[in-house]
Amino acid sequence: MDIRQSLAAAAYAQPRLAPAAAQPEGGGNLFTQAITNFADTVAQGEAQARAAMTTGVDPHSLVTALAQTELAVETAVTIRDRVVEAYQEILRMPV
């Protein structure tokens, strides 16, 4: 076994501490739910990748999980870009 593979497997095995999302009274709002769903999707993709490296899970489930993760990240980047564009447009408004 290559030392790089064992280091990668060890890095994936370490738990990552994610900031806890504060749930407001009444079950939360849409933005909080979207962030939670995004974090869950990325975590599932990481879990599938970790399982593929260590136990050799079904390649179809790995590809599906990675495709869902990629879509979630692309969506988050698009939303971020739109927010930045809106902020810059507000800054360009004359006072």
Secondary structure, 3 states (H helix, E strand, C coil): CCHHHHHHHHHHHCCCCCCCCCCCCCCCCHHHHHHHHHHHHHHHHHHHHHHHHHCCCCHHHHHHHHHHHHHHHHHHHHHHHHHHHHHHHHHHCCC
